[in-house]
Amino acid sequence: MFGLETLDGNALAAVLVGAVLAEALVLYVGYGLLESTLGERVNELVGGI
């Protein structure tokens, strides 16, 4: 699908590590934005924490 099958061991490992780190960064930023926009409202709804 992405042509990863053409890579050898070290190159494939580097690409996979890079993909995992990129995914982690996207999730970190996404959840941070979600928390900053909805966090206060959710806390009020849950019980005034």
PDBQT receptor file of N, H, CA, C and O in Angstrom, charges set to zero:
ATOM      1  N   MET A   1       0.820  -1.188   0.000  1.00  0.00    +0.000 N 
ATOM      2  CA  MET A   1       0.000   0.000   0.000  1.00  0.00    +0.000 C 
ATOM      3  C   MET A   1       0.863   1.250   0.000  1.00  0.00    +0.000 C 
ATOM      4  O   MET A   1       0.621   2.169  -0.783  1.00  0.00    +0.000 OA
ATOM      5  N   PHE A   2       1.860   1.297   0.862  1.00  0.00    +0.000 N 
ATOM      6  H   PHE A   2       2.057   0.550   1.498  1.00  0.00    +0.000 HD
ATOM      7  CA  PHE A   2       2.761   2.448   0.920  1.00  0.00    +0.000 C 
ATOM      8  C   PHE A   2       4.133   2.131   0.355  1.00  0.00    +0.000 C 
ATOM      9  O   PHE A   2       5.002   3.003   0.344  1.00  0.00    +0.000 OA
ATOM     10  N   GLY A   3       4.353   0.920  -0.111  1.00  0.00    +0.000 N 
ATOM     11  H   GLY A   3       3.648   0.211  -0.102  1.00  0.00    +0.000 HD
ATOM     12  CA  GLY A   3       5.642   0.525  -0.640  1.00  0.00    +0.000 C 
ATOM     13  C   GLY A   3       6.648   0.155   0.433  1.00  0.00    +0.000 C 
ATOM     14  O   GLY A   3       7.850   0.128   0.169  1.00  0.00    +0.000 OA
ATOM     15  N   LEU A   4       6.179  -0.127   1.631  1.00  0.00    +0.000 N 
ATOM     16  H   LEU A   4       5.202  -0.105   1.846  1.00  0.00    +0.000 HD
ATOM     17  CA  LEU A   4       7.081  -0.469   2.733  1.00  0.00    +0.000 C 
ATOM     18  C   LEU A   4       7.739  -1.830   2.536  1.00  0.00    +0.000 C 
ATOM     19  O   LEU A   4       8.797  -2.099   3.107  1.00  0.00    +0.000 OA
ATOM     20  N   GLU A   5       7.123  -2.680   1.738  1.00  0.00    +0.000 N 
ATOM     21  H   GLU A   5       6.264  -2.461   1.274  1.00  0.00    +0.000 HD
ATOM     22  CA  GLU A   5       7.680  -4.016   1.547  1.00  0.00    +0.000 C 
ATOM     23  C   GLU A   5       9.000  -3.986   0.796  1.00  0.00    +0.000 C 
ATOM     24  O   GLU A   5       9.723  -4.983   0.788  1.00  0.00    +0.000 OA
ATOM     25  N   THR A   6       9.331  -2.871   0.167  1.00  0.00    +0.000 N 
ATOM     26  H   THR A   6       8.744  -2.062   0.173  1.00  0.00    +0.000 HD
ATOM     27  CA  THR A   6      10.590  -2.764  -0.568  1.00  0.00    +0.000 C 
ATOM     28  C   THR A   6      11.753  -2.370   0.339  1.00  0.00    +0.000 C 
ATOM     29  O   THR A   6      12.908  -2.439  -0.081  1.00  0.00    +0.000 OA
ATOM     30  N   LEU A   7      11.473  -1.964   1.558  1.00  0.00    +0.000 N 
ATOM     31  H   LEU A   7      10.535  -1.908   1.899  1.00  0.00    +0.000 HD
ATOM     32  CA  LEU A   7      12.528  -1.526   2.485  1.00  0.00    +0.000 C 
ATOM     33  C   LEU A   7      13.170  -2.730   3.160  1.00  0.00    +0.000 C 
ATOM     34  O   LEU A   7      12.517  -3.745   3.404  1.00  0.00    +0.000 OA
ATOM     35  N   ASP A   8      14.472  -2.599   3.460  1.00  0.00    +0.000 N 
ATOM     36  H   ASP A   8      15.002  -1.775   3.261  1.00  0.00    +0.000 HD
ATOM     37  CA  ASP A   8      15.149  -3.668   4.193  1.00  0.00    +0.000 C 
ATOM     38  C   ASP A   8      14.981  -3.438   5.696  1.00  0.00    +0.000 C 
ATOM     39  O   ASP A   8      14.261  -2.527   6.103  1.00  0.00    +0.000 OA
ATOM     40  N   GLY A   9      15.621  -4.232   6.500  1.00  0.00    +0.000 N 
ATOM     41  H   GLY A   9      16.206  -4.973   6.170  1.00  0.00    +0.000 HD
ATOM     42  CA  GLY A   9      15.418  -4.249   7.950  1.00  0.00    +0.000 C 
ATOM     43  C   GLY A   9      15.565  -2.918   8.649  1.00  0.00    +0.000 C 
ATOM     44  O   GLY A   9      14.632  -2.466   9.313  1.00  0.00    +0.000 OA
ATOM     45  N   ASN A  10      16.731  -2.267   8.516  1.00  0.00    +0.000 N 
ATOM     46  H   ASN A  10      17.489  -2.634   7.977  1.00  0.00    +0.000 HD
ATOM     47  CA  ASN A  10      16.960  -1.027   9.251  1.00  0.00    +0.000 C 
ATOM     48  C   ASN A  10      16.080   0.109   8.752  1.00  0.00    +0.000 C 
ATOM     49  O   ASN A  10      15.569   0.893   9.553  1.00  0.00    +0.000 OA
ATOM     50  N   ALA A  11      15.899   0.208   7.450  1.00  0.00    +0.000 N 
ATOM     51  H   ALA A  11      16.314  -0.428   6.800  1.00  0.00    +0.000 HD
ATOM     52  CA  ALA A  11      15.062   1.264   6.898  1.00  0.00    +0.000 C 
ATOM     53  C   ALA A  11      13.602   1.068   7.302  1.00  0.00    +0.000 C 
ATOM     54  O   ALA A  11      12.912   2.032   7.634  1.00  0.00    +0.000 OA
ATOM     55  N   LEU A  12      13.142  -0.161   7.274  1.00  0.00    +0.000 N 
ATOM     56  H   LEU A  12      13.702  -0.944   7.005  1.00  0.00    +0.000 HD
ATOM     57  CA  LEU A  12      11.769  -0.458   7.680  1.00  0.00    +0.000 C 
ATOM     58  C   LEU A  12      11.566  -0.127   9.156  1.00  0.00    +0.000 C 
ATOM     59  O   LEU A  12      10.542   0.447   9.528  1.00  0.00    +0.000 OA
ATOM     60  N   ALA A  13      12.524  -0.481   9.989  1.00  0.00    +0.000 N 
ATOM     61  H   ALA A  13      13.356  -0.947   9.687  1.00  0.00    +0.000 HD
ATOM     62  CA  ALA A  13      12.424  -0.168  11.415  1.00  0.00    +0.000 C 
ATOM     63  C   ALA A  13      12.381   1.332  11.637  1.00  0.00    +0.000 C 
ATOM     64  O   ALA A  13      11.598   1.810  12.458  1.00  0.00    +0.000 OA
ATOM     65  N   ALA A  14      13.205   2.082  10.923  1.00  0.00    +0.000 N 
ATOM     66  H   ALA A  14      13.841   1.694  10.256  1.00  0.00    +0.000 HD
ATOM     67  CA  ALA A  14      13.223   3.540  11.073  1.00  0.00    +0.000 C 
ATOM     68  C   ALA A  14      11.899   4.150  10.638  1.00  0.00    +0.000 C 
ATOM     69  O   ALA A  14      11.396   5.065  11.290  1.00  0.00    +0.000 OA
ATOM     70  N   VAL A  15      11.334   3.657   9.554  1.00  0.00    +0.000 N 
ATOM     71  H   VAL A  15      11.743   2.913   9.025  1.00  0.00    +0.000 HD
ATOM     72  CA  VAL A  15      10.056   4.178   9.074  1.00  0.00    +0.000 C 
ATOM     73  C   VAL A  15       8.946   3.863  10.073  1.00  0.00    +0.000 C 
ATOM     74  O   VAL A  15       8.100   4.716  10.345  1.00  0.00    +0.000 OA
ATOM     75  N   LEU A  16       8.939   2.661  10.617  1.00  0.00    +0.000 N 
ATOM     76  H   LEU A  16       9.626   1.968  10.396  1.00  0.00    +0.000 HD
ATOM     77  CA  LEU A  16       7.906   2.292  11.579  1.00  0.00    +0.000 C 
ATOM     78  C   LEU A  16       8.024   3.095  12.865  1.00  0.00    +0.000 C 
ATOM     79  O   LEU A  16       7.010   3.519  13.421  1.00  0.00    +0.000 OA
ATOM     80  N   VAL A  17       9.244   3.311  13.347  1.00  0.00    +0.000 N 
ATOM     81  H   VAL A  17      10.068   2.966  12.896  1.00  0.00    +0.000 HD
ATOM     82  CA  VAL A  17       9.441   4.129  14.546  1.00  0.00    +0.000 C 
ATOM     83  C   VAL A  17       8.988   5.558  14.275  1.00  0.00    +0.000 C 
ATOM     84  O   VAL A  17       8.339   6.171  15.122  1.00  0.00    +0.000 OA
ATOM     85  N   GLY A  18       9.320   6.092  13.113  1.00  0.00    +0.000 N 
ATOM     86  H   GLY A  18       9.848   5.594  12.424  1.00  0.00    +0.000 HD
ATOM     87  CA  GLY A  18       8.883   7.432  12.749  1.00  0.00    +0.000 C 
ATOM     88  C   GLY A  18       7.371   7.540  12.671  1.00  0.00    +0.000 C 
ATOM     89  O   GLY A  18       6.797   8.543  13.095  1.00  0.00    +0.000 OA
ATOM     90  N   ALA A  19       6.722   6.518  12.132  1.00  0.00    +0.000 N 
ATOM     91  H   ALA A  19       7.189   5.703  11.787  1.00  0.00    +0.000 HD
ATOM     92  CA  ALA A  19       5.260   6.525  12.037  1.00  0.00    +0.000 C 
ATOM     93  C   ALA A  19       4.622   6.492  13.420  1.00  0.00    +0.000 C 
ATOM     94  O   ALA A  19       3.638   7.189  13.663  1.00  0.00    +0.000 OA
ATOM     95  N   VAL A  20       5.165   5.698  14.318  1.00  0.00    +0.000 N 
ATOM     96  H   VAL A  20       5.965   5.132  14.121  1.00  0.00    +0.000 HD
ATOM     97  CA  VAL A  20       4.631   5.623  15.680  1.00  0.00    +0.000 C 
ATOM     98  C   VAL A  20       4.823   6.952  16.401  1.00  0.00    +0.000 C 
ATOM     99  O   VAL A  20       3.920   7.415  17.098  1.00  0.00    +0.000 OA
ATOM    100  N   LEU A  21       5.988   7.566  16.241  1.00  0.00    +0.000 N 
ATOM    101  H   LEU A  21       6.722   7.190  15.675  1.00  0.00    +0.000 HD
ATOM    102  CA  LEU A  21       6.221   8.862  16.872  1.00  0.00    +0.000 C 
ATOM    103  C   LEU A  21       5.311   9.943  16.299  1.00  0.00    +0.000 C 
ATOM    104  O   LEU A  21       4.814  10.787  17.044  1.00  0.00    +0.000 OA
ATOM    105  N   ALA A  22       5.088   9.928  14.995  1.00  0.00    +0.000 N 
ATOM    106  H   ALA A  22       5.491   9.241  14.390  1.00  0.00    +0.000 HD
ATOM    107  CA  ALA A  22       4.186  10.900  14.374  1.00  0.00    +0.000 C 
ATOM    108  C   ALA A  22       2.761  10.712  14.880  1.00  0.00    +0.000 C 
ATOM    109  O   ALA A  22       2.065  11.689  15.155  1.00  0.00    +0.000 OA
ATOM    110  N   GLU A  23       2.328   9.472  15.001  1.00  0.00    +0.000 N 
ATOM    111  H   GLU A  23       2.893   8.678  14.777  1.00  0.00    +0.000 HD
ATOM    112  CA  GLU A  23       0.988   9.202  15.523  1.00  0.00    +0.000 C 
ATOM    113  C   GLU A  23       0.855   9.670  16.962  1.00  0.00    +0.000 C 
ATOM    114  O   GLU A  23      -0.164  10.248  17.339  1.00  0.00    +0.000 OA
ATOM    115  N   ALA A  24       1.878   9.423  17.762  1.00  0.00    +0.000 N 
ATOM    116  H   ALA A  24       2.706   8.954  17.455  1.00  0.00    +0.000 HD
ATOM    117  CA  ALA A  24       1.850   9.863  19.154  1.00  0.00    +0.000 C 
ATOM    118  C   ALA A  24       1.777  11.381  19.246  1.00  0.00    +0.000 C 
ATOM    119  O   ALA A  24       1.058  11.914  20.092  1.00  0.00    +0.000 OA
ATOM    120  N   LEU A  25       2.507  12.079  18.393  1.00  0.00    +0.000 N 
ATOM    121  H   LEU A  25       3.091  11.646  17.706  1.00  0.00    +0.000 HD
ATOM    122  CA  LEU A  25       2.483  13.537  18.394  1.00  0.00    +0.000 C 
ATOM    123  C   LEU A  25       1.106  14.063  18.002  1.00  0.00    +0.000 C 
ATOM    124  O   LEU A  25       0.601  14.998  18.623  1.00  0.00    +0.000 OA
ATOM    125  N   VAL A  26       0.500  13.474  16.986  1.00  0.00    +0.000 N 
ATOM    126  H   VAL A  26       0.910  12.714  16.482  1.00  0.00    +0.000 HD
ATOM    127  CA  VAL A  26      -0.836  13.895  16.557  1.00  0.00    +0.000 C 
ATOM    128  C   VAL A  26      -1.852  13.670  17.673  1.00  0.00    +0.000 C 
ATOM    129  O   VAL A  26      -2.690  14.535  17.928  1.00  0.00    +0.000 OA
ATOM    130  N   LEU A  27      -1.789  12.526  18.335  1.00  0.00    +0.000 N 
ATOM    131  H   LEU A  27      -1.108  11.823  18.128  1.00  0.00    +0.000 HD
ATOM    132  CA  LEU A  27      -2.706  12.250  19.433  1.00  0.00    +0.000 C 
ATOM    133  C   LEU A  27      -2.480  13.189  20.606  1.00  0.00    +0.000 C 
ATOM    134  O   LEU A  27      -3.443  13.655  21.216  1.00  0.00    +0.000 OA
ATOM    135  N   TYR A  28      -1.234  13.474  20.930  1.00  0.00    +0.000 N 
ATOM    136  H   TYR A  28      -0.452  13.096  20.435  1.00  0.00    +0.000 HD
ATOM    137  CA  TYR A  28      -0.908  14.375  22.036  1.00  0.00    +0.000 C 
ATOM    138  C   TYR A  28      -1.478  15.770  21.776  1.00  0.00    +0.000 C 
ATOM    139  O   TYR A  28      -2.110  16.364  22.649  1.00  0.00    +0.000 OA
ATOM    140  N   VAL A  29      -1.248  16.281  20.575  1.00  0.00    +0.000 N 
ATOM    141  H   VAL A  29      -0.735  15.798  19.866  1.00  0.00    +0.000 HD
ATOM    142  CA  VAL A  29      -1.748  17.615  20.230  1.00  0.00    +0.000 C 
ATOM    143  C   VAL A  29      -3.270  17.606  20.155  1.00  0.00    +0.000 C 
ATOM    144  O   VAL A  29      -3.923  18.529  20.644  1.00  0.00    +0.000 OA
ATOM    145  N   GLY A  30      -3.836  16.572  19.547  1.00  0.00    +0.000 N 
ATOM    146  H   GLY A  30      -3.306  15.823  19.150  1.00  0.00    +0.000 HD
ATOM    147  CA  GLY A  30      -5.288  16.493  19.415  1.00  0.00    +0.000 C 
ATOM    148  C   GLY A  30      -5.993  16.434  20.758  1.00  0.00    +0.000 C 
ATOM    149  O   GLY A  30      -6.958  17.163  20.990  1.00  0.00    +0.000 OA
ATOM    150  N   TYR A  31      -5.519  15.574  21.637  1.00  0.00    +0.000 N 
ATOM    151  H   TYR A  31      -4.736  14.982  21.448  1.00  0.00    +0.000 HD
ATOM    152  CA  TYR A  31      -6.137  15.483  22.957  1.00  0.00    +0.000 C 
ATOM    153  C   TYR A  31      -5.897  16.747  23.775  1.00  0.00    +0.000 C 
ATOM    154  O   TYR A  31      -6.747  17.133  24.577  1.00  0.00    +0.000 OA
ATOM    155  N   GLY A  32      -4.756  17.391  23.583  1.00  0.00    +0.000 N 
ATOM    156  H   GLY A  32      -4.066  17.077  22.931  1.00  0.00    +0.000 HD
ATOM    157  CA  GLY A  32      -4.496  18.656  24.268  1.00  0.00    +0.000 C 
ATOM    158  C   GLY A  32      -5.475  19.731  23.836  1.00  0.00    +0.000 C 
ATOM    159  O   GLY A  32      -5.996  20.470  24.671  1.00  0.00    +0.000 OA
ATOM    160  N   LEU A  33      -5.727  19.823  22.545  1.00  0.00    +0.000 N 
ATOM    161  H   LEU A  33      -5.303  19.223  21.867  1.00  0.00    +0.000 HD
ATOM    162  CA  LEU A  33      -6.701  20.796  22.045  1.00  0.00    +0.000 C 
ATOM    163  C   LEU A  33      -8.108  20.477  22.536  1.00  0.00    +0.000 C 
ATOM    164  O   LEU A  33      -8.863  21.368  22.924  1.00  0.00    +0.000 OA
ATOM    165  N   LEU A  34      -8.440  19.205  22.512  1.00  0.00    +0.000 N 
ATOM    166  H   LEU A  34      -7.827  18.481  22.197  1.00  0.00    +0.000 HD
ATOM    167  CA  LEU A  34      -9.761  18.790  22.978  1.00  0.00    +0.000 C 
ATOM    168  C   LEU A  34      -9.943  19.118  24.456  1.00  0.00    +0.000 C 
ATOM    169  O   LEU A  34     -10.998  19.604  24.864  1.00  0.00    +0.000 OA
ATOM    170  N   GLU A  35      -8.926  18.854  25.248  1.00  0.00    +0.000 N 
ATOM    171  H   GLU A  35      -8.069  18.459  24.917  1.00  0.00    +0.000 HD
ATOM    172  CA  GLU A  35      -9.009  19.140  26.679  1.00  0.00    +0.000 C 
ATOM    173  C   GLU A  35      -9.088  20.639  26.948  1.00  0.00    +0.000 C 
ATOM    174  O   GLU A  35      -9.824  21.077  27.833  1.00  0.00    +0.000 OA
ATOM    175  N   SER A  36      -8.334  21.419  26.189  1.00  0.00    +0.000 N 
ATOM    176  H   SER A  36      -7.737  21.063  25.471  1.00  0.00    +0.000 HD
ATOM    177  CA  SER A  36      -8.349  22.863  26.427  1.00  0.00    +0.000 C 
ATOM    178  C   SER A  36      -9.663  23.498  25.998  1.00  0.00    +0.000 C 
ATOM    179  O   SER A  36     -10.072  24.509  26.568  1.00  0.00    +0.000 OA
ATOM    180  N   THR A  37     -10.330  22.924  25.005  1.00  0.00    +0.000 N 
ATOM    181  H   THR A  37      -9.997  22.102  24.542  1.00  0.00    +0.000 HD
ATOM    182  CA  THR A  37     -11.593  23.503  24.559  1.00  0.00    +0.000 C 
ATOM    183  C   THR A  37     -12.795  22.982  25.343  1.00  0.00    +0.000 C 
ATOM    184  O   THR A  37     -13.745  23.731  25.570  1.00  0.00    +0.000 OA
ATOM    185  N   LEU A  38     -12.774  21.727  25.757  1.00  0.00    +0.000 N 
ATOM    186  H   LEU A  38     -12.001  21.119  25.573  1.00  0.00    +0.000 HD
ATOM    187  CA  LEU A  38     -13.936  21.137  26.419  1.00  0.00    +0.000 C 
ATOM    188  C   LEU A  38     -13.721  20.816  27.897  1.00  0.00    +0.000 C 
ATOM    189  O   LEU A  38     -14.675  20.470  28.594  1.00  0.00    +0.000 OA
ATOM    190  N   GLY A  39     -12.506  20.923  28.376  1.00  0.00    +0.000 N 
ATOM    191  H   GLY A  39     -11.731  21.203  27.810  1.00  0.00    +0.000 HD
ATOM    192  CA  GLY A  39     -12.202  20.494  29.740  1.00  0.00    +0.000 C 
ATOM    193  C   GLY A  39     -13.005  21.214  30.804  1.00  0.00    +0.000 C 
ATOM    194  O   GLY A  39     -13.544  20.577  31.710  1.00  0.00    +0.000 OA
ATOM    195  N   GLU A  40     -13.092  22.515  30.709  1.00  0.00    +0.000 N 
ATOM    196  H   GLU A  40     -12.655  23.032  29.974  1.00  0.00    +0.000 HD
ATOM    197  CA  GLU A  40     -13.828  23.298  31.709  1.00  0.00    +0.000 C 
ATOM    198  C   GLU A  40     -15.307  22.918  31.715  1.00  0.00    +0.000 C 
ATOM    199  O   GLU A  40     -15.905  22.744  32.776  1.00  0.00    +0.000 OA
ATOM    200  N   ARG A  41     -15.878  22.792  30.549  1.00  0.00    +0.000 N 
ATOM    201  H   ARG A  41     -15.392  22.933  29.687  1.00  0.00    +0.000 HD
ATOM    202  CA  ARG A  41     -17.309  22.458  30.436  1.00  0.00    +0.000 C 
ATOM    203  C   ARG A  41     -17.592  21.064  30.993  1.00  0.00    +0.000 C 
ATOM    204  O   ARG A  41     -18.584  20.866  31.695  1.00  0.00    +0.000 OA
ATOM    205  N   VAL A  42     -16.742  20.116  30.689  1.00  0.00    +0.000 N 
ATOM    206  H   VAL A  42     -15.937  20.276  30.119  1.00  0.00    +0.000 HD
ATOM    207  CA  VAL A  42     -16.935  18.752  31.195  1.00  0.00    +0.000 C 
ATOM    208  C   VAL A  42     -16.832  18.738  32.718  1.00  0.00    +0.000 C 
ATOM    209  O   VAL A  42     -17.626  18.077  33.388  1.00  0.00    +0.000 OA
ATOM    210  N   ASN A  43     -15.865  19.457  33.263  1.00  0.00    +0.000 N 
ATOM    211  H   ASN A  43     -15.219  19.994  32.719  1.00  0.00    +0.000 HD
ATOM    212  CA  ASN A  43     -15.737  19.521  34.718  1.00  0.00    +0.000 C 
ATOM    213  C   ASN A  43     -16.980  20.112  35.371  1.00  0.00    +0.000 C 
ATOM    214  O   ASN A  43     -17.409  19.649  36.428  1.00  0.00    +0.000 OA
ATOM    215  N   GLU A  44     -17.551  21.124  34.753  1.00  0.00    +0.000 N 
ATOM    216  H   GLU A  44     -17.203  21.501  33.894  1.00  0.00    +0.000 HD
ATOM    217  CA  GLU A  44     -18.784  21.706  35.295  1.00  0.00    +0.000 C 
ATOM    218  C   GLU A  44     -19.929  20.708  35.236  1.00  0.00    +0.000 C 
ATOM    219  O   GLU A  44     -20.717  20.617  36.177  1.00  0.00    +0.000 OA
ATOM    220  N   LEU A  45     -20.032  19.961  34.151  1.00  0.00    +0.000 N 
ATOM    221  H   LEU A  45     -19.392  20.035  33.386  1.00  0.00    +0.000 HD
ATOM    222  CA  LEU A  45     -21.109  18.992  34.011  1.00  0.00    +0.000 C 
ATOM    223  C   LEU A  45     -20.958  17.828  34.977  1.00  0.00    +0.000 C 
ATOM    224  O   LEU A  45     -21.949  17.308  35.489  1.00  0.00    +0.000 OA
ATOM    225  N   VAL A  46     -19.715  17.419  35.226  1.00  0.00    +0.000 N 
ATOM    226  H   VAL A  46     -18.910  17.842  34.810  1.00  0.00    +0.000 HD
ATOM    227  CA  VAL A  46     -19.480  16.265  36.098  1.00  0.00    +0.000 C 
ATOM    228  C   VAL A  46     -19.786  16.594  37.548  1.00  0.00    +0.000 C 
ATOM    229  O   VAL A  46     -20.287  15.738  38.278  1.00  0.00    +0.000 OA
ATOM    230  N   GLY A  47     -19.502  17.788  37.972  1.00  0.00    +0.000 N 
ATOM    231  H   GLY A  47     -19.095  18.483  37.379  1.00  0.00    +0.000 HD
ATOM    232  CA  GLY A  47     -19.822  18.080  39.360  1.00  0.00    +0.000 C 
ATOM    233  C   GLY A  47     -19.056  19.248  39.930  1.00  0.00    +0.000 C 
ATOM    234  O   GLY A  47     -18.863  19.309  41.145  1.00  0.00    +0.000 OA
ATOM    235  N   GLY A  48     -18.626  20.147  39.133  1.00  0.00    +0.000 N 
ATOM    236  H   GLY A  48     -18.783  20.097  38.147  1.00  0.00    +0.000 HD
ATOM    237  CA  GLY A  48     -17.980  21.341  39.648  1.00  0.00    +0.000 C 
ATOM    238  C   GLY A  48     -16.595  21.131  40.184  1.00  0.00    +0.000 C 
ATOM    239  O   GLY A  48     -16.175  21.818  41.115  1.00  0.00    +0.000 OA
ATOM    240  N   ILE A  49     -15.876  20.189  39.612  1.00  0.00    +0.000 N 
ATOM    241  H   ILE A  49     -16.217  19.631  38.855  1.00  0.00    +0.000 HD
ATOM    242  CA  ILE A  49     -14.509  19.918  40.063  1.00  0.00    +0.000 C 
ATOM    243  C   ILE A  49     -13.623  21.099  39.744  1.00  0.00    +0.000 C 
ATOM    244  O   ILE A  49     -12.430  21.074  40.043  1.00  0.00    +0.000 OA
TER     245      ILE A  49
